[in-house]
Amino acid sequence: QDFAVNDDHIMGISPWLRGQSMEQRGVRRDRVKCSATIRETGSGAFEVELADISPLGFRMITFARPGDGTHIWVKLPGLRSLEAVVRHSDGNAHGCEFIQPLHPAVSDHLVREWG
């Protein structure tokens, strides 16, 4: 846990966001259905399904079990690879936070394409 607090500070992520659901943060999550590719540093890439997305993050469905706090790279169709962190898991669903939030216009475009 100490690593996560230090990691948040280094990344410039507000510590008060930790432990709050996206609903509590006031961020709209839009449902999408899209395949994406993720990989952990030093590992091979594999395909996942995205279930929702917002400028701050996304929820992916996969049989893989990345642990909370795992840094991943996600390749969304039409975009460069983006760094994210797995923040919570519930079975095969994993909530991830982008290191650099998406511009709202980019998020809106993705929802129009995949929503």
Sequence and secondary structure as in RCSB ss.txt:
>XXXX:A:sequence
QDFAVNDDHIMGISPWLRGQSMEQRGVRRDRVKCSATIRETGSGAFEVELADISPLGFRMITFARPGDGTHIWVK
LPGLRSLEAVVRHSDGNAHGCEFIQPLHPAVSDHLVREWG
>XXXX:A:secstr
 HHHHHHHHHHT  GGGTT  HHHHT   EEEEEEEEEEETTS  EEEEEEEE SSEEEEE SS   TT EEEEE
 TTS EEEEEEEEEETTEEEEEESS   HHHHHHHHHHH 
